[in-house]
Amino acid sequence: MTIQSKKLDRDSVAVSLSGRLDTLAAHKLEQKVKQVADGKTDIILDFKGLDYISSSGLHVLLQLYKTMSISKRKLVIKNMNEPVREIFEMTGFIGLIPSEE
């Protein structure tokens, strides 16, 4: 999996994912988010290139969502493709983490 980040402004950062968010990549995403988020930054996850997400990937997203909610920051997912959307729908994540088309 490839992870790229870009600071959008002083309050938000975009993190683009491509490939498969599986067990190995989930740890990589967790580390990357810790590097780019400073405790005050909103995060936009761009799933345009994401082909697959495993339960480990969902776990990292859930932990990230909880952490950000506690500190009153926003986590938004955009550009979710159909296979990933189906996984989010089956697991109930579609209503949990806000997403944009």
PyRosetta script that sets phi, psi and omega in degrees:
from pyrosetta import init, pose_from_sequence

init()
pose = pose_from_sequence("MTIQSKKLDRDSVAVSLSGRLDTLAAHKLEQKVKQVADGKTDIILDFKGLDYISSSGLHVLLQLYKTMSISKRKLVIKNMNEPVREIFEMTGFIGLIPSEE")
pose.set_psi(1, 144.6)
pose.set_omega(1, 176.4)
pose.set_phi(2, -108.8)
pose.set_psi(2, 134.7)
pose.set_omega(2, 178.2)
pose.set_phi(3, -125.5)
pose.set_psi(3, 125.3)
pose.set_omega(3, 176.4)
pose.set_phi(4, -126.3)
pose.set_psi(4, 141.8)
pose.set_omega(4, 178.6)
pose.set_phi(5, -124.8)
pose.set_psi(5, 152.0)
pose.set_omega(5, 179.9)
pose.set_phi(6, -147.8)
pose.set_psi(6, 124.6)
pose.set_omega(6, 177.0)
pose.set_phi(7, -71.9)
pose.set_psi(7, 121.7)
pose.set_omega(7, -179.2)
pose.set_phi(8, -86.7)
pose.set_psi(8, -42.5)
pose.set_omega(8, 175.2)
pose.set_phi(9, -159.7)
pose.set_psi(9, -171.0)
pose.set_omega(9, -175.2)
pose.set_phi(10, -71.9)
pose.set_psi(10, -12.6)
pose.set_omega(10, -177.5)
pose.set_phi(11, -109.2)
pose.set_psi(11, -3.5)
pose.set_omega(11, -176.9)
pose.set_phi(12, -150.8)
pose.set_psi(12, 152.4)
pose.set_omega(12, 178.9)
pose.set_phi(13, -135.4)
pose.set_psi(13, 141.6)
pose.set_omega(13, 175.8)
pose.set_phi(14, -102.6)
pose.set_psi(14, 134.2)
pose.set_omega(14, 177.4)
pose.set_phi(15, -121.9)
pose.set_psi(15, 114.7)
pose.set_omega(15, -178.9)
pose.set_phi(16, -98.3)
pose.set_psi(16, 132.5)
pose.set_omega(16, -179.6)
pose.set_phi(17, -116.3)
pose.set_psi(17, 139.7)
pose.set_omega(17, 173.4)
pose.set_phi(18, -140.8)
pose.set_psi(18, 145.0)
pose.set_omega(18, -178.2)
pose.set_phi(19, 101.8)
pose.set_psi(19, -140.2)
pose.set_omega(19, -176.0)
pose.set_phi(20, -114.4)
pose.set_psi(20, 126.3)
pose.set_omega(20, 175.2)
pose.set_phi(21, -94.2)
pose.set_psi(21, 83.9)
pose.set_omega(21, -179.1)
pose.set_phi(22, -107.4)
pose.set_psi(22, -165.2)
pose.set_omega(22, -175.3)
pose.set_phi(23, -57.5)
pose.set_psi(23, -48.0)
pose.set_omega(23, -179.6)
pose.set_phi(24, -66.7)
pose.set_psi(24, -41.8)
pose.set_omega(24, -178.3)
pose.set_phi(25, -72.2)
pose.set_psi(25, -27.9)
pose.set_omega(25, 179.8)
pose.set_phi(26, -60.1)
pose.set_psi(26, -43.2)
pose.set_omega(26, 177.6)
pose.set_phi(27, -63.9)
pose.set_psi(27, -40.6)
pose.set_omega(27, 178.4)
pose.set_phi(28, -61.6)
pose.set_psi(28, -42.4)
pose.set_omega(28, 178.2)
pose.set_phi(29, -64.5)
pose.set_psi(29, -43.7)
pose.set_omega(29, 179.3)
pose.set_phi(30, -57.6)
pose.set_psi(30, -44.7)
pose.set_omega(30, 179.2)
pose.set_phi(31, -66.1)
pose.set_psi(31, -41.7)
pose.set_omega(31, -179.1)
pose.set_phi(32, -63.9)
pose.set_psi(32, -42.6)
pose.set_omega(32, -179.9)
pose.set_phi(33, -63.3)
pose.set_psi(33, -39.6)
pose.set_omega(33, 177.7)
pose.set_phi(34, -62.4)
pose.set_psi(34, -33.7)
pose.set_omega(34, 179.6)
pose.set_phi(35, -70.6)
pose.set_psi(35, -41.6)
pose.set_omega(35, -171.7)
pose.set_phi(36, -92.6)
pose.set_psi(36, -23.2)
pose.set_omega(36, -179.3)
pose.set_phi(37, -94.1)
pose.set_psi(37, 128.7)
pose.set_omega(37, -175.3)
pose.set_phi(38, -104.3)
pose.set_psi(38, 14.0)
pose.set_omega(38, -178.8)
pose.set_phi(39, 92.4)
pose.set_psi(39, -11.0)
pose.set_omega(39, 178.7)
pose.set_phi(40, -124.7)
pose.set_psi(40, -0.3)
pose.set_omega(40, -171.0)
pose.set_phi(41, -98.5)
pose.set_psi(41, 133.6)
pose.set_omega(41, 170.5)
pose.set_phi(42, -77.9)
pose.set_psi(42, 151.6)
pose.set_omega(42, -178.6)
pose.set_phi(43, -123.4)
pose.set_psi(43, 131.0)
pose.set_omega(43, 173.4)
pose.set_phi(44, -110.1)
pose.set_psi(44, 117.0)
pose.set_omega(44, 177.9)
pose.set_phi(45, -94.7)
pose.set_psi(45, 118.5)
pose.set_omega(45, 179.6)
pose.set_phi(46, -96.7)
pose.set_psi(46, 112.2)
pose.set_omega(46, -177.0)
pose.set_phi(47, -96.4)
pose.set_psi(47, 14.5)
pose.set_omega(47, -175.0)
pose.set_phi(48, -52.1)
pose.set_psi(48, -42.5)
pose.set_omega(48, -178.1)
pose.set_phi(49, -96.9)
pose.set_psi(49, 6.7)
pose.set_omega(49, -177.5)
pose.set_phi(50, -82.8)
pose.set_psi(50, 122.7)
pose.set_omega(50, -177.0)
pose.set_phi(51, -94.9)
pose.set_psi(51, -27.0)
pose.set_omega(51, -171.2)
pose.set_phi(52, -157.3)
pose.set_psi(52, 147.9)
pose.set_omega(52, 173.5)
pose.set_phi(53, -137.2)
pose.set_psi(53, 130.1)
pose.set_omega(53, -179.2)
pose.set_phi(54, -93.9)
pose.set_psi(54, 177.7)
pose.set_omega(54, 176.9)
pose.set_phi(55, -63.4)
pose.set_psi(55, -32.1)
pose.set_omega(55, 176.3)
pose.set_phi(56, -65.1)
pose.set_psi(56, -40.2)
pose.set_omega(56, 176.8)
pose.set_phi(57, -64.6)
pose.set_psi(57, -42.4)
pose.set_omega(57, 177.6)
pose.set_phi(58, -63.1)
pose.set_psi(58, -38.2)
pose.set_omega(58, 178.9)
pose.set_phi(59, -62.2)
pose.set_psi(59, -44.5)
pose.set_omega(59, 178.6)
pose.set_phi(60, -62.4)
pose.set_psi(60, -41.7)
pose.set_omega(60, 178.7)
pose.set_phi(61, -63.8)
pose.set_psi(61, -40.2)
pose.set_omega(61, 178.9)
pose.set_phi(62, -64.2)
pose.set_psi(62, -45.0)
pose.set_omega(62, 178.4)
pose.set_phi(63, -62.3)
pose.set_psi(63, -43.0)
pose.set_omega(63, 178.4)
pose.set_phi(64, -62.1)
pose.set_psi(64, -44.6)
pose.set_omega(64, 179.3)
pose.set_phi(65, -60.7)
pose.set_psi(65, -44.8)
pose.set_omega(65, 179.6)
pose.set_phi(66, -62.8)
pose.set_psi(66, -46.5)
pose.set_omega(66, -179.5)
pose.set_phi(67, -60.9)
pose.set_psi(67, -43.5)
pose.set_omega(67, -178.1)
pose.set_phi(68, -70.5)
pose.set_psi(68, -36.8)
pose.set_omega(68, 178.7)
pose.set_phi(69, -63.5)
pose.set_psi(69, -40.5)
pose.set_omega(69, 179.4)
pose.set_phi(70, -60.9)
pose.set_psi(70, -39.1)
pose.set_omega(70, -178.8)
pose.set_phi(71, -93.4)
pose.set_psi(71, 16.0)
pose.set_omega(71, 175.2)
pose.set_phi(72, 61.2)
pose.set_psi(72, 33.6)
pose.set_omega(72, 175.6)
pose.set_phi(73, -106.2)
pose.set_psi(73, 162.8)
pose.set_omega(73, -177.7)
pose.set_phi(74, -105.1)
pose.set_psi(74, 142.1)
pose.set_omega(74, 170.7)
pose.set_phi(75, -123.1)
pose.set_psi(75, 123.4)
pose.set_omega(75, -179.0)
pose.set_phi(76, -130.7)
pose.set_psi(76, 139.2)
pose.set_omega(76, 175.6)
pose.set_phi(77, -107.9)
pose.set_psi(77, 135.2)
pose.set_omega(77, 176.2)
pose.set_phi(78, -130.7)
pose.set_psi(78, 161.2)
pose.set_omega(78, 177.2)
pose.set_phi(79, 58.9)
pose.set_psi(79, 43.8)
pose.set_omega(79, 178.6)
pose.set_phi(80, -77.9)
pose.set_psi(80, 125.5)
pose.set_omega(80, 179.1)
pose.set_phi(81, -82.6)
pose.set_psi(81, 171.8)
pose.set_omega(81, -172.8)
pose.set_phi(82, -62.6)
pose.set_psi(82, -45.7)
pose.set_omega(82, 179.2)
pose.set_phi(83, -60.8)
pose.set_psi(83, -40.4)
pose.set_omega(83, 178.7)
pose.set_phi(84, -70.2)
pose.set_psi(84, -39.6)
pose.set_omega(84, 177.7)
pose.set_phi(85, -59.5)
pose.set_psi(85, -40.4)
pose.set_omega(85, 179.5)
pose.set_phi(86, -62.1)
pose.set_psi(86, -39.8)
pose.set_omega(86, 177.3)
pose.set_phi(87, -65.0)
pose.set_psi(87, -42.0)
pose.set_omega(87, 178.1)
pose.set_phi(88, -62.8)
pose.set_psi(88, -39.6)
pose.set_omega(88, 179.5)
pose.set_phi(89, -67.9)
pose.set_psi(89, -43.9)
pose.set_omega(89, -179.0)
pose.set_phi(90, -63.8)
pose.set_psi(90, -32.9)
pose.set_omega(90, -176.3)
pose.set_phi(91, -94.4)
pose.set_psi(91, -7.5)
pose.set_omega(91, -179.0)
pose.set_phi(92, 86.3)
pose.set_psi(92, 3.4)
pose.set_omega(92, 179.3)
pose.set_phi(93, -71.8)
pose.set_psi(93, -21.7)
pose.set_omega(93, -176.1)
pose.set_phi(94, -60.5)
pose.set_psi(94, -31.7)
pose.set_omega(94, 179.0)
pose.set_phi(95, -93.0)
pose.set_psi(95, -8.4)
pose.set_omega(95, -175.2)
pose.set_phi(96, -89.1)
pose.set_psi(96, -55.2)
pose.set_omega(96, -177.5)
pose.set_phi(97, -98.7)
pose.set_psi(97, 124.1)
pose.set_omega(97, -179.1)
pose.set_phi(98, -58.7)
pose.set_psi(98, 141.8)
pose.set_omega(98, 177.9)
pose.set_phi(99, -135.7)
pose.set_psi(99, 151.3)
pose.set_omega(99, 177.6)
pose.set_phi(100, -119.3)
pose.set_psi(100, 149.3)
pose.set_omega(100, 177.4)
pose.set_phi(101, -88.8)
pose.dump_pdb("model.pdb")
